[in-house]
């Protein structure tokens, strides 16, 4: 595990403190307040994939000096047994190596667990409340059942909107520092393209940087490998009701986050739709944006959204 962590940049350069985490200042201050109090409540950390939720959870535990145990909610086959056995044994015993008030169990990707499993986790929160706290991470908080949701303080990683420029700039600087440390030559333009393409999935950006740096340099030659999100081309094909080209656009952009794509489509449609079609487009996008958390096939979901816009809306 040590060799693997040293090889993977996402582990090698994972921030160890809250100060080192790249977050909006108000979000960072929330976690600093927990540190000042010397303990954490049960937490639900919600936000897009790769934005640092698990890193923050581990940094909190490290700075508080608490013993913690991590379980991945995506490990469906063993998850229930792990909660019932390993986690229960961990939560029910007193730490001999820490003076902290509580241990912590981190349930990563909790939104990938079933309702029955979440009910078991809710019961565990109550059973071990005297000795253990739980930190849940999720991409979609609407997939967390209310009885579990209500027993946690919710912190949303809202890193878009007004926070995006500052957060993206901070991560750009962090990437430069990592590449300098690794002795990798790089083109700043390529780093900007990578960050813009995958924002706010920092894990993906760092993994891509490591992949592209295998030859010792990240230069403009790799830009040709990026699947460019050509929103204007999509809008033209929607207007022309060219289903074949719309489907081709969806397939070419499957490596992008569907929720980010829908947001960019939403922004683009305002200037291209007849005024009386804008409300319908907003409702369509909202419906399929919500469904992203539940559907098994993101390609079909995105194509269905675009097809409905193509059929129901009038373009200028």
N, C-alpha and C positions, 0 to 999 in steps of 0.2 A: 504493500500500500504506500510505503514511503517513497519508493521509486516511482510509482505511478503519479503520486501527488507532485513530485519534483518535476516530472516530465510535462504534466498538464499545466499550462500557464494559468488556467482558471483557478487551480488549487495553489500553485506556487505563489501567485500574487493576490490571493484572496485577502482582503483587508481584515486585520485582526482587531481593530477598534472601531467604534462608532464614528470617531473623528475622521478616520480614513475612508469611510463609506461615502460614496457619491450619492447625495440625497438633497432634496430641497431643504433649506434651513429650518423651516417650521417642522418638517418631519424629523429631521435630525435632532432638533431640540426635544421633541417628544421622547425619544429614546434616551437622551441625556438626562431628562428628568427621572426616568426609571433608574438610571445609574446613581443619581444623587440620592434617591431614596434607598438604594441598596438592595432592591428586589424588583421583580417584574410580576405583573398580574398575568392571568391567562390571556394570551394574545392571539388575535387573528390578523395576520399580515397579508393584505390583498393587493395584487398588482400584476402587470404583464410578466410573461416568462422572461427570465434572465435579468430582471431589473435589480436584484440584490436582496430579496427577502430572506433567503436562507443564510446569506452572508451576514446580514444584520442580526438574525437570531443567534448565530454562533458567536458573533462579536459581543453581543450582550452577555452571553453566558461566560465568555472568556474574561471580560472586564469585571464581571461580578464574582468571578472565581467559583462558579457553581459547577457541579457535576451535571453533564447533560448526555442525553441519549437521542440519536436521530433515527427515525423510521420513515421510509419513503412510501407514501400512499399509493404510488404506481405499482408497487410490488404486490399485485393482487393475490398471487398464489400463497404467499407466506404472511401477508399483512395481519390477518386475523389472529393467527397463532402467535405472531410476534407480540401483538398487543396483549393478548391473554397471558402469555408466559414471560418473555424477556422484559417487556415494559412493566408488567405488574411486579416482577421481582425487583426491578430497578427502583420503581416508585415507592415500594413498601419498605425499603431498607433505609437506614440512616447512613449518610456519607461519613466515612472515616478520614477522607482526604481534604474536606472542605469545611470551612466555618460558616458558609452561607446558610441562610434560613431555609432555603428550599432547593431541591433538585429541579431540573427542567427536562421535559421530554419534548423534542421538536418533531412534529408530524409534518413532513414535507409533502407538498402536493396533496393536501387533504381533500381537495375538491375532486380527486380521482377515486375516492372511496365511496362505497354504497351508503345508503341511508341507515341500514342496519349497523354497519361498522361505526358510523358517526354517532348513533345512539349508544353504542358501547363506549365510545370515547367520552361522550357526555357523562355517562355513569362513572367512568374512571376519574374524571375531573372531580366529581363529588366525593368518590371513595378515598382519593389520595390528597385531598385539599390541604391537609395538615402538613404534608411532607413534600409535595411536588406541584410544580406549575407546568402548564402546557402552552407551547407556542405552535400554532398552526399556520402554514403558509398555503396560499391558494392563488390561482390565476383568476378564478371566477367565484366571487363570494356568494353569488346567487345559487351555487351548487352546495352550499353549506346549510344544513338544516337549521331552522330557527332555534330549537332547544340548545344546540351547540353554539350557534352564533351569539345568542343572548348571554352566554356565560363567559364571553371574552370581550376584552377591549379591542376594538377594531382600529387598525392603522392602515390607511390606504396609501399606496405608493403612487401618488398623483404627480407623475414627473413629465406630463405633457403640458400643453398650453403655455402659460407665461414662464414656466420653469424650464422649458425645453432648451432655449439657447444657452443658459448658464450650465445646465447639467451636461449638455452635449460638449460644451467647451471644456468642462472639467474632465470628462472622459477622454477627450482628444488629448489633453495634456498627460493623463495617466497612461494612455497607450504609447505616447511618445517616450515616456520614461521607461516603460517596460521594454520597448524595442531597443532603446539605447543601452539598457542593462544587458540585453541579450546579444548586443553587437550586430543588430540587423539594420541594414540601410533601408530607408523608406522614402516614399514620395508623399508629402502632406496631403496632396489632392486625393490620393487613393484612400488615405485614412478618413478624410472627410466623407468620401463616397460610401465607405463601409459603414460609418456611423449613421449617415442619413438613411441608408438602405435598411438597417436593422434596428434603428432606434425604437424602443429603449432597451433592446435585448443585448446587454453588455456581454453576457456570456457568449452569445453567438459572435459578436464582434471580435472578442479575444480569441475564440477558437478559430475564426477565419484568419485572423492575423497570424496565428501560429501555423496554420496550414499553408498559407501563402509564403511564409518566411522560410520554408524548408530549403530553398536555394540560397538563403543568406540575404535576400533583398525583396522588398515589396515595392514594385514599380508600376508605372501606368499600364504596362502590358497586361496586367490581370483585369483591368477594367472591362476588357472584352468578354470576360467570363461572367460578369454581372448580368442578371436578367433585369433589364431596364423597365421600370414601371411607366409605360407610356399611356398616361391617363387621357391625353388628347386623342390618341388613336382609338381608345375604348369609347370615348364619347361620340366620336364620328360613327363608329360601327353601331352604337346604340341608336343613334339618330337614323341611320340607314336601315335599321332592323336586320342587320347582317349577323344572324345567329352563329354561323360557322366561325366568323372572325372573333366574335365575342367569346365563344368557347375556347378558341385558340389563345386569346389573351389570358383567360383564366388559367389554362394549363401552363402557360409560360411564366405565370407569377405565383405558382403554388408554394415557392419557397419563402414568400412574404407572409407576414401575419395577416389573416383575413380581416381582423378588426381594424388594423391600420389601413388596409386597402379600402375598406368601406368608408372610412373617415375621409380619405383622399377623394374618393368618388363623390361623397357628399359635398365636399368643398367645390369640386369641379362642376357639379350639376347646377349650382345656383346661377351661374352665368350663362347656362346653355338651355335651360328649360323655360317654357312658357310659364308666366306667373301662376296661372291656375293649376299647374302640374307640380309645383314645388311642394305643397303640403303632402300630396300623395307619395312623392319620392322620399320625403322625410320619414313618413310612416313605414314605407317599405324597408328602407335602410335600418330603421330602429328595430323592426321585427326580426330581420335576419342577423343584425348585430347581436341581439339577445340570444338567438338560437345557436350562435357560435359555441356557447358553453355546453351545449347538449348534443349536437349532431356528431355522427361518426365520420361523415365524409364532408370535409370542408370545401372540396371542389364543387360538389353538387349544391351545397348551401349557397356559395358565392354565385354560381351560375344561375341558380333559381332567383336570387335577388336581382341580378342584372336582367334576366329575362322578364321579370315582372315590371321592372322600370321601363324596359323596351316596349312592352305591350301597353302599359297603363299611362305612360307619360308622353306629353307632346313637347317636341324640341323646337327651338327657334329656327 
